[in-house]
Amino acid sequence: MSDFFAGPGLADVVLAALALEAVWLLMGQKRRMLDVLLILGPGACLVLALRLALAGADWPWISMAVTASLPLHLLDLRRRPTRFAP
């Protein structure tokens, strides 16, 4: 069991759960594909970076996954209505 938590196995489970959540949002909640991508994309990128790190990937791949999460997160924040606007 410790190998599962020390290796990329747990990250795979989280990525699968994110994929199931994406399907649920698209089918059950009738969300648009762009909305789902912006909601789940940043987290999926960070979990992918974790998975790559645990699997022993080279640093450029890990940094690309981490870097990809930022623009998705910023786009998601921009599309949401702000409660703290003056």
Backbone as CSV, one residue per row, in Angstrom:
resi,resn,N_x,N_y,N_z,CA_x,CA_y,CA_z,C_x,C_y,C_z
1,MET,0.811,-1.191,0.000,0.000,0.000,0.000,0.854,1.255,0.000
2,SER,2.009,1.209,0.659,2.872,2.394,0.702,3.416,2.724,-0.690
3,ASP,3.605,1.721,-1.539,4.048,1.979,-2.909,2.999,2.760,-3.685
4,PHE,1.740,2.489,-3.393,0.654,3.193,-4.069,0.700,4.683,-3.736
5,PHE,0.944,5.012,-2.466,0.980,6.410,-2.057,2.297,7.082,-2.407
6,ALA,3.379,6.324,-2.491,4.684,6.897,-2.813,4.880,7.058,-4.318
7,GLY,4.151,6.305,-5.114,4.289,6.383,-6.559,3.173,7.199,-7.187
8,PRO,3.071,7.128,-8.493,2.073,7.940,-9.203,0.656,7.374,-9.166
9,GLY,0.434,6.269,-8.481,-0.881,5.625,-8.485,-1.993,6.485,-7.931
10,LEU,-1.746,7.163,-6.825,-2.775,8.004,-6.225,-3.116,9.187,-7.125
11,ALA,-2.109,9.751,-7.778,-2.371,10.849,-8.718,-3.232,10.368,-9.874
12,ASP,-3.034,9.127,-10.306,-3.881,8.564,-11.367,-5.329,8.469,-10.918
13,VAL,-5.545,8.090,-9.672,-6.903,8.005,-9.134,-7.548,9.390,-9.101
14,VAL,-6.791,10.395,-8.689,-7.324,11.759,-8.643,-7.638,12.262,-10.050
15,LEU,-6.771,11.987,-11.016,-7.037,12.381,-12.408,-8.287,11.683,-12.947
16,ALA,-8.461,10.423,-12.597,-9.667,9.711,-13.023,-10.913,10.321,-12.387
17,ALA,-10.816,10.705,-11.125,-11.950,11.352,-10.463,-12.269,12.693,-11.113
18,LEU,-11.250,13.437,-11.503,-11.472,14.704,-12.207,-12.137,14.471,-13.567
19,ALA,-11.744,13.401,-14.236,-12.369,13.072,-15.523,-13.844,12.716,-15.329
20,LEU,-14.152,11.947,-14.281,-15.546,11.621,-13.986,-16.343,12.871,-13.626
21,GLU,-15.723,13.775,-12.887,-16.396,15.022,-12.543,-16.663,15.856,-13.793
22,ALA,-15.723,15.854,-14.725,-15.925,16.583,-15.980,-17.109,16.014,-16.756
23,VAL,-17.206,14.700,-16.816,-18.336,14.066,-17.499,-19.638,14.423,-16.796
24,TRP,-19.629,14.390,-15.466,-20.832,14.729,-14.704,-21.237,16.179,-14.944
25,LEU,-20.281,17.086,-14.967,-20.601,18.492,-15.210,-21.139,18.707,-16.620
26,LEU,-20.569,18.000,-17.585,-21.017,18.158,-18.973,-22.386,17.540,-19.213
27,MET,-22.601,16.365,-18.665,-23.840,15.631,-18.948,-24.957,15.984,-17.955
28,GLY,-24.659,15.919,-16.680,-25.684,16.102,-15.663,-26.014,17.549,-15.376
29,GLN,-25.015,18.390,-15.386,-25.226,19.785,-15.040,-25.362,20.682,-16.265
30,LYS,-25.192,20.108,-17.442,-25.335,20.833,-18.714,-24.409,22.050,-18.792
31,ARG,-23.177,21.875,-18.351,-22.188,22.939,-18.450,-21.541,22.911,-19.824
32,ARG,-21.019,24.039,-20.239,-20.303,24.098,-21.515,-18.893,23.559,-21.330
33,MET,-18.312,23.069,-22.412,-16.983,22.465,-22.370,-15.940,23.469,-21.867
34,LEU,-16.009,24.722,-22.320,-15.050,25.728,-21.883,-15.156,25.971,-20.383
35,ASP,-16.379,26.018,-19.862,-16.560,26.206,-18.420,-15.917,25.072,-17.630
36,VAL,-16.136,23.855,-18.079,-15.575,22.684,-17.385,-14.049,22.705,-17.455
37,LEU,-13.512,23.070,-18.616,-12.061,23.144,-18.761,-11.474,24.177,-17.809
38,LEU,-12.120,25.330,-17.704,-11.592,26.377,-16.838,-11.791,26.078,-15.358
39,ILE,-12.817,25.312,-15.035,-13.050,24.946,-13.639,-12.073,23.858,-13.187
40,LEU,-11.934,22.816,-13.976,-11.140,21.652,-13.569,-9.711,21.651,-14.104
41,GLY,-9.452,22.435,-15.135,-8.143,22.413,-15.791,-6.959,22.740,-14.895
42,PRO,-7.029,23.830,-14.111,-5.866,24.144,-13.278,-5.518,23.034,-12.283
43,GLY,-6.517,22.477,-11.654,-6.267,21.382,-10.715,-5.725,20.149,-11.403
44,ALA,-6.270,19.857,-12.578,-5.788,18.691,-13.332,-4.329,18.882,-13.736
45,CYS,-3.951,20.089,-14.115,-2.562,20.354,-14.476,-1.636,20.160,-13.285
46,LEU,-2.059,20.619,-12.116,-1.227,20.463,-10.922,-1.122,19.002,-10.499
47,VAL,-2.210,18.258,-10.606,-2.149,16.826,-10.277,-1.286,16.094,-11.297
48,LEU,-1.365,16.510,-12.557,-0.501,15.915,-13.578,0.971,16.196,-13.262
49,ALA,1.283,17.416,-12.824,2.659,17.738,-12.440,3.109,16.858,-11.275
50,LEU,2.233,16.653,-10.308,2.552,15.761,-9.195,2.811,14.352,-9.683
51,ARG,1.961,13.882,-10.587,2.126,12.533,-11.119,3.456,12.389,-11.849
52,LEU,3.789,13.405,-12.654,5.058,13.378,-13.381,6.241,13.365,-12.419
53,ALA,6.162,14.162,-11.364,7.250,14.206,-10.391,7.406,12.864,-9.677
54,LEU,6.295,12.272,-9.289,6.361,10.980,-8.597,6.832,9.859,-9.517
55,ALA,6.591,10.013,-10.808,7.024,8.997,-11.762,8.479,9.194,-12.193
56,GLY,9.080,10.310,-11.764,10.482,10.536,-12.096,10.709,11.198,-13.434
57,ALA,9.749,11.967,-13.912,9.898,12.652,-15.200,10.928,13.768,-15.079
58,ASP,11.444,14.187,-16.217,12.389,15.292,-16.236,11.693,16.594,-15.870
59,TRP,12.450,17.544,-15.330,11.880,18.786,-14.818,11.163,19.623,-15.867
60,PRO,11.584,19.635,-17.155,10.825,20.470,-18.101,9.362,20.034,-18.238
61,TRP,9.104,18.748,-18.170,7.725,18.262,-18.269,6.911,18.685,-17.045
62,ILE,7.530,18.600,-15.884,6.845,18.993,-14.650,6.549,20.489,-14.665
63,SER,7.535,21.275,-15.075,7.332,22.724,-15.097,6.293,23.134,-16.138
64,MET,6.209,22.424,-17.247,5.170,22.737,-18.246,3.780,22.489,-17.682
65,ALA,3.614,21.418,-16.931,2.304,21.125,-16.347,1.929,22.170,-15.299
66,VAL,2.889,22.579,-14.479,2.614,23.604,-13.471,2.311,24.935,-14.149
67,THR,3.100,25.284,-15.148,2.913,26.552,-15.857,1.582,26.599,-16.587
68,ALA,1.126,25.487,-17.111,-0.154,25.460,-17.841,-1.328,25.745,-16.917
69,SER,-1.170,25.488,-15.632,-2.286,25.725,-14.711,-2.560,27.212,-14.496
70,LEU,-1.529,28.045,-14.584,-1.714,29.472,-14.298,-2.646,30.177,-15.279
71,PRO,-2.428,30.084,-16.591,-3.360,30.786,-17.484,-4.792,30.261,-17.397
72,LEU,-4.942,28.970,-17.182,-6.294,28.433,-17.025,-6.961,29.003,-15.781
73,HIS,-6.200,29.104,-14.706,-6.750,29.658,-13.467,-7.104,31.138,-13.641
74,LEU,-6.227,31.895,-14.269,-6.492,33.318,-14.476,-7.699,33.543,-15.377
75,LEU,-7.835,32.719,-16.417,-9.016,32.827,-17.286,-10.290,32.492,-16.524
76,ASP,-10.224,31.498,-15.668,-11.385,31.136,-14.863,-11.767,32.283,-13.932
77,LEU,-10.788,32.887,-13.294,-11.066,34.011,-12.404,-11.657,35.199,-13.166
78,ARG,-11.153,35.431,-14.364,-11.656,36.558,-15.152,-13.112,36.371,-15.567
79,ARG,-13.507,35.147,-15.848,-14.874,34.875,-16.294,-15.883,34.905,-15.160
80,ARG,-15.438,34.721,-13.948,-16.361,34.687,-12.806,-16.707,36.104,-12.370
81,PRO,-17.925,36.307,-11.920,-18.269,37.615,-11.389,-17.536,37.859,-10.076
82,THR,-17.071,39.077,-9.891,-16.328,39.369,-8.670,-17.266,39.960,-7.630
83,ARG,-17.086,39.538,-6.399,-17.893,40.051,-5.299,-17.210,41.228,-4.609
84,PHE,-15.931,41.393,-4.878,-15.172,42.400,-4.164,-14.829,43.593,-5.040
85,ALA,-15.496,43.735,-6.166,-15.202,44.856,-7.057,-15.709,46.159,-6.420
86,PRO,-14.955,47.233,-6.602,-15.390,48.513,-5.999,-16.616,49.080,-6.659
